[in-house]
């Protein structure tokens, strides 16, 4: 039997559909989803899960209606100032992955501040994927490595899996043991394409605003029942 996962990654899907089903604006789904984040992070820590990665905003999400994007930006501002600051007091190290340059400057400033102020924390890690996609991450990593090769820092023959991992946004963070996607959709949607190579996947039918501690436990129990061989034969 597999032990409790040390790193879970979550695609928090279904906020808009949750709101639509209740006759509410899609933006209300995002507000409720933000409250679910706080509950699930607390539940994960109680269960000894050290790393949680949340797919909060993809590069494709910039194409959504302007009013929805603006609401999400306001929610990010509130979350950065209030909720993440509270996590800082709880010795949680906060990481941001993705292309943060697309965010308004005040949001970038707060992201940088939180990363710097929590650098010494190591008990729990929260990784927020914002303006993120796996293909974009890999593209940026390849460009950085190509520039280093061009500058003569190393030869193409020296590029290994470890070198590539060190160039990714998640450098130094272990790959997820378990990936959870809510809302019933069964795809990874451009999320952590490199890192999910041997991750166990669990697809919950529940929309993210309704995802509870009990639903988290279902995912963990499903994970524990898996036989993780990593391509090997026992």
Helices and strands as residue ranges (DSSP letters): E 7-11, H 15-21, H 26-46, E 51-58, G 59-63, H 66-78, I 79-83, H 84-89, E 92-97, G 100-102, H 105-117, E 124-132, H 134-150, G 156-158, H 161-167, E 178-181, E 200-203, G 208-210, H 213-224
